[in-house]
Amino acid sequence: MQKKLYTFFCLLTILLTVIGASGAKFFGKDQKIQITIGMWPESYLKDDVEMFEEWKRLFERDFPEYEVIGKPYSYSPETFFPMAQSGTTPTIFQTWFTEPPKLIQNGFVKDITAQLKKLGWYDKMDPYMMDILSENGKVYGVPRDAYGLGLFINLEILEEVGLVDDWNGDGILDIIDQHGNPRYPTTFEELREMAKYITDFEKDVYGKDVAGLIILSTNRNGGWQFSNIAWNFGANLQIQDENGKWKANLNDPGAVEALEWIKTLRWEDNSLPANALLSYSDWYNYVATGRAAMAFCGNDVIHLPITNFNMDKNYVAFVPMPAGPYGHRYSLMGGTPFMFSSNASDEKIWGALKFLEYMGRSPEVSEVSIQSIQLGMEVARKKGMPILPSLRPWINQDFLEMIERIEKQYINMEMENFKDFFDTFVQMKRKEEPYYTQEMYELLDACIQEVLTNPNADPETLLTNANNIFQKQYLEKIK
């Protein structure tokens, strides 16, 4: 009897081992390595969903051991931290270039250096972007793309007030004159003068209420754009002391002068919208509907007035950020990186990285990568989006040649009205401030709101108060 029991338990042990080894396949199911794709589009974006479904189909065809699960997620600090703490972060997700230091320090994202080297991608990444995604020699993300801040111009309004025309007769208004000179403001003083001229002309001649320029001030958008304005007035908003400690410097004299400049536009020139609480969606609403002539934005969102408000793309120009009074001229470089859950296994990380090739978001120059990029271009064209050159996240020559070749086939804008931005961006680009950047932007929002709503507001006092809060509550946490 004992011998039979012993034999039974031996057989049972072998059976359980087989079940454990074969997993779900023992029960007739496929055991897949599941990767959740956090940048999956929402269901109402039908063209985009179809595009992602095609990428999924091709990927799962070539890698049948994987299962791609779409999980639409739009990053925000308010939603991400609880998600990360509960272990429900997608395998791969998109965030902002301001976030990697915070996510790395909290242990929310995975070091992918080894995978990048194994794939041969490590040395192909733009070094400037890699630096943003790295800490202590380890890389934690892959850049999707980058953008640079510039000045969006509604050419129809500029024509109406006599500042531009179609001098070469090609049917498109020209931001560059026949001698190659810019008709756009190249300094902040010129920008102030042009904004005031437009507002006054529209009111005096046509009886219209048109803002020459729009300044954002809510949802951290105001602080984000203000940091670029402040740099161009000579400010540095975060500095290191002689001991390497990071110090807040929001009340730098250049920042004070920049905030005074905004106050002047509002209360002396009356060239800003009367509504002082404007968010991101407001800038493209205002310029598309003829309520504002100019706005700061990134080159990655030039399409928004066109796709959301049917603005004629031939009335659009996008030019470099103006220079400040002391010759400083920067363009804030932000962007979107892909980052990876710290809970994901190495095989999931590898699968998520390979999926980027099937999205056309890797340095690979493969048949599937080329097809994916072309599909993305076709979808953009179908949606009526303007197609312009991109700021490239990879630097390998075969990738650069491929992208240039494909983009030339699809660019549908008059490049003369965008050329100066793309020609100067590399020399002008500057990374966002390094620590607690979104929190800094929120504090600056409050300063901008105050000068836009209170003609007696003192920019230096506002920025000094914000500086003290930023130092005490945030930068003193940095070790």
C-alpha positions as CSV (number, residue, x, y, z in Angstrom):
1,M,0.0,0.0,0.0
2,Q,2.8,2.4,0.9
3,K,4.6,1.6,-2.3
4,K,1.4,2.4,-4.3
5,L,1.0,5.7,-2.4
6,Y,4.6,6.6,-3.0
7,T,4.2,5.8,-6.7
8,F,1.0,7.9,-6.8
9,F,2.7,10.9,-5.3
10,C,5.7,10.6,-7.6
11,L,3.3,10.6,-10.6
12,L,1.4,13.6,-9.1
13,T,4.6,15.5,-8.7
14,I,5.7,14.8,-12.3
15,L,2.2,15.9,-13.5
16,L,2.3,19.2,-11.5
17,T,5.8,19.9,-12.9
18,V,4.5,19.3,-16.4
19,I,1.6,21.7,-15.7
20,G,3.9,24.3,-14.3
21,A,6.3,24.0,-17.3
22,S,3.6,24.1,-20.0
23,G,1.5,26.6,-18.2
24,A,-1.8,27.5,-19.8
25,K,-1.0,25.4,-22.9
26,F,-1.7,22.3,-20.8
27,F,-5.3,23.4,-20.8
28,G,-5.4,24.2,-24.5
29,K,-4.8,27.9,-24.2
30,D,-1.8,29.9,-25.6
31,Q,0.5,31.3,-23.0
32,K,1.4,34.8,-24.3
33,I,3.8,37.4,-23.0
34,Q,1.4,40.3,-22.6
35,I,2.6,43.9,-23.2
36,T,0.3,46.8,-22.5
37,I,0.7,49.8,-24.8
38,G,-0.2,52.9,-22.9
39,M,-0.1,55.2,-25.9
40,W,-3.0,53.3,-27.5
41,P,-5.5,55.9,-29.0
42,E,-9.0,56.3,-27.5
43,S,-11.7,54.4,-29.3
44,Y,-13.3,57.5,-30.9
45,L,-10.1,58.2,-32.9
46,K,-11.1,55.5,-35.4
47,D,-8.3,56.2,-38.0
48,D,-5.7,56.1,-35.3
49,V,-7.1,52.9,-33.7
50,E,-7.1,51.2,-37.1
51,M,-3.5,52.2,-37.5
52,F,-2.5,50.8,-34.1
53,E,-4.4,47.6,-34.8
54,E,-2.4,47.1,-38.0
55,W,0.8,47.6,-36.1
56,K,-0.4,45.0,-33.6
57,R,-1.3,42.5,-36.3
58,L,2.1,42.7,-37.9
59,F,4.0,42.6,-34.6
60,E,2.0,39.5,-33.4
61,R,2.5,37.9,-36.8
62,D,6.2,38.1,-36.5
63,F,6.4,37.5,-32.7
64,P,3.5,35.1,-31.9
65,E,4.8,34.6,-28.4
66,Y,3.6,38.1,-27.6
67,E,0.1,39.6,-27.1
68,V,-0.3,43.4,-27.5
69,I,-3.0,44.9,-25.2
70,G,-4.1,48.5,-25.9
71,K,-4.4,50.6,-22.8
72,P,-5.1,54.3,-23.6
73,Y,-3.4,56.5,-21.1
74,S,-2.7,60.2,-21.1
75,Y,0.1,61.0,-18.6
76,S,-0.4,63.4,-15.7
77,P,1.4,63.5,-12.4
78,E,-1.9,63.3,-10.6
79,T,-2.9,60.0,-12.1
80,F,0.5,58.4,-12.7
81,F,1.8,58.2,-9.2
82,P,-1.1,56.3,-7.7
83,M,-1.0,54.0,-10.8
84,A,2.7,53.3,-10.3
85,Q,2.3,52.8,-6.6
86,S,-0.4,50.2,-7.2
87,G,1.6,48.4,-9.9
88,T,-0.8,49.1,-12.7
89,T,1.4,51.1,-15.0
90,P,1.3,50.1,-18.7
91,T,4.4,48.2,-19.9
92,I,5.2,51.2,-22.0
93,F,3.8,54.7,-21.8
94,Q,4.4,58.3,-22.9
95,T,5.3,61.2,-20.6
96,W,7.0,64.5,-20.9
97,F,10.7,65.4,-21.0
98,T,10.3,67.1,-17.7
99,E,9.4,63.9,-15.8
100,P,12.2,61.4,-16.1
101,P,14.2,62.6,-13.0
102,K,11.2,62.4,-10.8
103,L,10.1,59.0,-12.2
104,I,13.7,57.6,-12.0
105,Q,14.2,58.8,-8.4
106,N,10.9,57.2,-7.3
107,G,11.8,53.9,-8.9
108,F,8.7,54.0,-11.2
109,V,10.6,53.3,-14.4
110,K,13.0,50.6,-15.6
111,D,16.6,50.9,-16.6
112,I,16.7,49.7,-20.3
113,T,20.4,50.3,-21.0
114,A,21.1,46.6,-21.6
115,Q,18.2,46.2,-24.0
116,L,19.1,49.3,-26.0
117,K,22.7,48.0,-26.4
118,K,21.5,44.5,-27.3
119,L,19.2,46.0,-30.0
120,G,22.0,48.2,-31.3
121,W,20.0,51.4,-30.5
122,Y,22.1,52.9,-27.7
123,D,24.6,54.7,-30.0
124,K,21.9,55.8,-32.4
125,M,19.9,58.0,-30.0
126,D,20.3,61.7,-30.1
127,P,22.7,62.5,-27.3
128,Y,20.8,65.6,-26.2
129,M,17.7,63.5,-25.7
130,M,19.5,60.6,-24.2
131,D,20.9,62.9,-21.5
132,I,17.3,63.9,-20.5
133,L,16.4,60.2,-20.2
134,S,19.5,59.2,-18.3
135,E,20.8,59.2,-14.7
136,N,24.1,57.9,-13.5
137,G,25.0,56.5,-16.9
138,K,21.8,54.4,-17.2
139,V,19.1,55.1,-19.7
140,Y,15.4,54.8,-18.8
141,G,13.6,55.8,-21.9
142,V,13.4,56.2,-25.7
143,P,12.5,59.5,-27.3
144,R,9.4,59.5,-29.4
145,D,10.0,63.0,-30.8
146,A,11.0,66.5,-29.7
147,Y,9.5,69.9,-30.3
148,G,10.8,73.4,-30.1
149,L,8.9,76.5,-29.0
150,G,8.3,79.1,-31.6
151,L,5.9,81.8,-32.7
152,F,2.7,80.7,-34.5
153,I,1.3,83.5,-36.8
154,N,-2.1,83.9,-38.4
155,L,-1.1,85.3,-41.8
156,E,-4.6,86.3,-42.7
157,I,-4.7,88.8,-39.9
158,L,-1.2,90.1,-40.8
159,E,-2.4,90.6,-44.4
160,E,-5.5,92.4,-43.1
161,V,-3.4,95.0,-41.3
162,G,-0.9,95.4,-44.2
163,L,2.1,93.5,-42.8
164,V,2.3,90.7,-45.3
165,D,1.2,89.9,-48.9
166,D,1.7,87.3,-51.6
167,W,4.6,89.1,-53.3
168,N,5.5,86.1,-55.6
169,G,2.0,85.4,-56.7
170,D,1.9,81.7,-55.7
171,G,-1.3,82.1,-53.8
172,I,0.3,81.9,-50.4
173,L,1.0,84.8,-48.1
174,D,4.7,85.2,-47.5
175,I,6.4,85.7,-44.1
176,I,9.7,86.4,-45.9
177,D,9.9,89.4,-48.3
178,Q,11.3,89.3,-51.8
179,H,14.8,90.3,-50.4
180,G,14.9,87.4,-48.0
181,N,14.1,89.6,-44.9
182,P,11.7,88.4,-42.2
183,R,8.4,90.1,-41.9
184,Y,8.0,88.5,-38.4
185,P,9.3,89.9,-35.1
186,T,12.8,88.8,-34.4
187,T,13.1,90.4,-31.0
188,F,10.7,90.8,-28.0
189,E,10.6,94.5,-28.6
190,E,9.5,94.0,-32.2
191,L,7.0,91.4,-31.0
192,R,5.5,93.9,-28.5
193,E,5.4,96.6,-31.2
194,M,3.7,94.3,-33.8
195,A,1.2,93.0,-31.3
196,K,0.2,96.5,-30.3
197,Y,0.0,97.6,-34.0
198,I,-2.3,94.7,-34.9
199,T,-4.6,95.3,-31.9
200,D,-4.9,99.0,-32.5
201,F,-5.3,98.7,-36.3
202,E,-8.0,96.0,-36.0
203,K,-10.0,98.1,-33.5
204,D,-9.5,101.5,-35.2
205,V,-10.1,100.4,-38.8
206,Y,-12.4,97.4,-38.6
207,G,-13.9,97.7,-35.1
208,K,-12.6,94.3,-34.2
209,D,-11.3,93.0,-30.9
210,V,-8.2,91.1,-31.9
211,A,-5.3,90.4,-29.5
212,G,-1.9,90.8,-31.1
213,L,-0.5,88.0,-28.9
214,I,-1.9,85.4,-26.6
215,I,-0.2,84.5,-23.3
216,L,-1.2,81.3,-21.4
217,S,-1.5,81.3,-17.6
218,T,-3.2,78.0,-16.4
219,N,-2.6,74.3,-16.1
220,R,1.2,74.9,-16.0
221,N,1.2,76.1,-19.6
222,G,1.9,79.7,-18.7
223,G,5.0,78.8,-16.6
224,W,6.2,76.5,-19.3
225,Q,6.2,79.2,-22.0
226,F,7.3,81.9,-19.5
227,S,10.5,80.0,-18.8
228,N,11.5,80.4,-22.4
229,I,10.7,84.1,-22.4
230,A,12.7,84.5,-19.2
231,W,15.7,82.7,-20.7
232,N,15.6,85.1,-23.6
233,F,15.7,88.0,-21.2
234,G,18.8,86.5,-19.7
235,A,17.4,84.5,-16.8
236,N,18.4,81.1,-15.4
237,L,15.6,79.8,-13.2
238,Q,17.5,77.0,-11.5
239,I,21.2,77.3,-10.7
240,Q,23.9,75.2,-8.9
241,D,26.0,76.8,-6.1
242,E,29.7,76.2,-5.5
243,N,28.8,73.0,-3.6
244,G,26.7,71.6,-6.4
245,K,23.4,72.2,-4.6
246,W,20.5,73.3,-6.8
247,K,19.0,76.7,-5.9
248,A,15.8,78.3,-7.1
249,N,16.3,81.5,-9.1
250,L,12.8,82.4,-10.2
251,N,13.4,86.1,-9.3
252,D,16.4,86.4,-11.5
253,P,16.5,90.0,-12.8
254,G,15.9,88.7,-16.4
255,A,12.8,86.9,-15.2
256,V,11.5,90.0,-13.5
257,E,12.0,92.0,-16.7
258,A,10.2,89.2,-18.7
259,L,7.2,89.4,-16.4
260,E,7.3,93.2,-16.6
261,W,7.2,92.8,-20.4
262,I,4.0,90.7,-20.1
263,K,2.5,93.2,-17.7
264,T,3.2,96.0,-20.2
265,L,1.5,94.2,-23.1
266,R,-1.6,93.7,-20.9
267,W,-2.0,97.1,-19.2
268,E,-0.1,99.7,-21.4
269,D,-0.6,98.2,-24.8
270,N,-3.9,96.3,-24.3
271,S,-2.6,93.8,-26.9
272,L,-3.4,90.6,-24.9
273,P,-6.9,89.0,-24.6
274,A,-9.1,90.4,-21.8
275,N,-9.5,86.9,-20.5
276,A,-6.5,86.4,-18.3
277,L,-7.0,82.7,-17.5
278,L,-6.1,80.9,-20.7
279,S,-5.2,77.3,-21.1
280,Y,-3.6,75.2,-23.8
281,S,-6.7,74.8,-25.9
282,D,-7.3,78.5,-25.9
283,W,-4.3,79.5,-28.0
284,Y,-5.4,77.5,-31.1
285,N,-9.0,78.5,-30.6
286,Y,-8.0,82.2,-30.6
287,V,-5.6,82.1,-33.6
288,A,-7.9,79.9,-35.7
289,T,-11.0,82.0,-35.1
290,G,-9.2,85.4,-35.8
291,R,-9.3,86.5,-32.2
292,A,-5.5,86.5,-31.9
293,A,-2.7,87.0,-34.4
294,M,0.2,85.3,-32.7
295,A,0.9,82.7,-30.1
296,F,3.8,80.7,-28.6
297,C,3.6,76.9,-29.2
298,G,5.6,73.9,-30.2
299,N,6.2,72.9,-33.8
300,D,4.5,69.6,-32.9
301,V,1.1,71.2,-32.5
302,I,0.9,73.4,-35.6
303,H,-1.9,71.2,-36.8
304,L,-4.3,72.0,-33.9
305,P,-5.9,75.2,-35.4
306,I,-6.3,73.4,-38.7
307,T,-7.7,70.1,-37.6
308,N,-9.9,71.5,-34.7
309,F,-11.1,74.8,-36.3
310,N,-10.6,74.3,-40.0
311,M,-8.1,77.1,-40.3
312,D,-6.7,77.4,-43.8
313,K,-3.2,75.9,-43.6
314,N,-2.0,78.5,-46.2
315,Y,-2.6,81.2,-43.6
316,V,-0.1,79.6,-41.1
317,A,3.5,80.5,-40.5
318,F,5.8,79.3,-37.7
319,V,8.9,81.2,-36.9
320,P,11.8,81.1,-34.3
321,M,11.4,82.5,-30.8
322,P,12.4,86.2,-30.7
323,A,15.7,87.3,-29.1
324,G,15.7,89.1,-25.8
325,P,17.1,92.6,-25.1
326,Y,20.6,91.4,-24.4
327,G,21.0,89.0,-27.4
328,H,19.9,85.8,-25.7
329,R,17.8,83.6,-28.1
330,Y,16.7,80.2,-27.1
331,S,14.0,77.7,-28.1
332,L,12.7,75.5,-25.4
333,M,13.2,71.9,-26.4
334,G,10.6,69.6,-24.9
335,G,9.2,66.3,-26.1
336,T,7.7,63.0,-25.5
337,P,9.6,60.0,-24.4
338,F,8.5,56.4,-24.1
339,M,9.2,55.0,-20.6
340,F,8.7,51.5,-19.2
341,S,7.1,50.2,-16.0
342,S,9.6,49.2,-13.3
343,N,7.5,46.1,-12.8
344,A,7.9,44.8,-16.3
345,S,10.1,41.8,-17.0
346,D,13.1,41.9,-19.4
347,E,11.1,40.0,-22.0
348,K,8.2,42.5,-21.8
349,I,10.7,45.4,-22.1
350,W,12.2,43.8,-25.2
351,G,8.8,43.2,-26.7
352,A,7.7,46.8,-26.0
353,L,10.9,48.1,-27.6
354,K,10.4,46.0,-30.7
355,F,6.8,47.2,-30.9
356,L,8.3,50.7,-31.4
357,E,9.8,49.4,-34.6
358,Y,6.4,48.4,-35.8
359,M,5.2,51.9,-35.0
360,G,8.0,53.5,-37.0
361,R,9.4,54.9,-33.7
362,S,12.8,53.2,-33.6
363,P,16.1,53.8,-35.4
364,E,15.6,50.6,-37.5
365,V,15.4,51.0,-41.2
366,S,13.5,47.8,-41.9
367,E,10.7,47.1,-44.3
368,V,8.1,47.1,-41.5
369,S,9.5,50.3,-40.1
370,I,9.2,52.1,-43.4
371,Q,5.7,50.8,-43.9
372,S,4.7,52.0,-40.5
373,I,6.0,55.5,-41.0
374,Q,4.3,55.7,-44.4
375,L,1.0,54.5,-42.8
376,G,1.3,57.2,-40.2
377,M,1.8,59.8,-42.9
378,E,-1.2,58.5,-44.9
379,V,-3.4,58.7,-41.8
380,A,-2.2,62.3,-41.1
381,R,-2.9,63.3,-44.7
382,K,-6.4,61.6,-44.5
383,K,-7.1,63.7,-41.4
384,G,-6.1,66.9,-43.2
385,M,-3.1,67.5,-41.0
386,P,-0.3,69.7,-42.1
387,I,2.9,67.7,-42.6
388,L,6.2,69.3,-41.9
389,P,9.8,68.0,-41.1
390,S,10.2,66.4,-37.7
391,L,12.9,67.0,-35.1
392,R,14.6,63.6,-35.2
393,P,15.3,61.5,-32.1
394,W,17.8,59.2,-33.8
395,I,21.1,60.1,-35.5
396,N,22.1,57.1,-37.5
397,Q,22.6,58.1,-41.1
398,D,20.5,55.4,-42.7
399,F,17.5,56.5,-40.4
400,L,18.0,60.2,-41.2
401,E,18.1,59.5,-45.0
402,M,15.0,57.3,-44.7
403,I,13.0,60.0,-42.8
404,E,14.1,62.8,-45.1
405,R,13.1,60.8,-48.1
406,I,9.7,59.9,-46.7
407,E,8.9,63.3,-45.4
408,K,9.7,64.9,-48.8
409,Q,6.9,62.8,-50.3
410,Y,4.3,64.0,-47.8
411,I,5.2,67.6,-46.8
412,N,2.1,69.7,-47.7
413,M,3.0,73.1,-46.4
414,E,4.8,76.1,-48.0
415,M,8.2,75.6,-46.4
416,E,9.3,79.3,-46.8
417,N,6.9,80.1,-44.0
418,F,8.5,77.5,-41.7
419,K,12.1,77.3,-43.0
420,D,13.7,79.8,-40.5
421,F,12.4,77.8,-37.5
422,F,13.8,74.5,-38.8
423,D,17.1,76.1,-39.9
424,T,17.8,77.7,-36.6
425,F,16.4,75.3,-34.0
426,V,19.5,73.2,-33.5
427,Q,21.5,76.3,-32.6
428,M,18.7,77.7,-30.4
429,K,17.5,74.6,-28.5
430,R,17.7,74.5,-24.7
431,K,16.5,71.8,-22.3
432,E,13.8,72.6,-19.8
433,E,14.9,73.3,-16.2
434,P,16.0,70.0,-14.6
435,Y,14.1,69.6,-11.3
436,Y,10.5,69.7,-10.3
437,T,9.8,71.4,-13.5
438,Q,6.0,71.0,-13.6
439,E,5.8,72.3,-10.0
440,M,7.9,75.3,-11.0
441,Y,5.6,76.0,-13.9
442,E,2.6,75.9,-11.6
443,L,4.1,78.5,-9.3
444,L,5.0,80.7,-12.4
445,D,1.4,80.4,-13.6
446,A,0.2,82.1,-10.5
447,C,2.6,85.0,-11.1
448,I,1.5,85.5,-14.7
449,Q,-2.2,85.4,-13.6
450,E,-1.6,88.1,-11.1
451,V,0.1,90.5,-13.5
452,L,-2.7,89.9,-16.1
453,T,-5.5,90.6,-13.6
454,N,-3.9,93.2,-11.3
455,P,-2.4,96.4,-12.9
456,N,-0.7,97.1,-9.6
457,A,1.0,93.8,-9.3
458,D,4.7,93.9,-8.6
459,P,6.6,91.3,-10.7
460,E,9.7,91.2,-8.5
461,T,7.6,90.5,-5.3
462,L,5.6,87.9,-7.0
463,L,8.6,86.0,-8.3
464,T,10.5,86.3,-5.0
465,N,7.6,84.8,-3.2
466,A,7.3,82.0,-5.7
467,N,11.1,81.5,-5.5
468,N,11.0,81.0,-1.8
469,I,8.2,78.4,-2.0
470,F,10.0,76.6,-4.8
471,Q,13.2,76.4,-2.9
472,K,11.7,75.3,0.4
473,Q,9.1,72.9,-0.8
474,Y,10.9,71.3,-3.8
475,L,14.6,72.0,-4.4
476,E,15.6,71.4,-0.8
477,K,14.5,67.8,-1.4
478,I,17.3,67.2,-3.9
479,K,20.2,65.3,-2.3
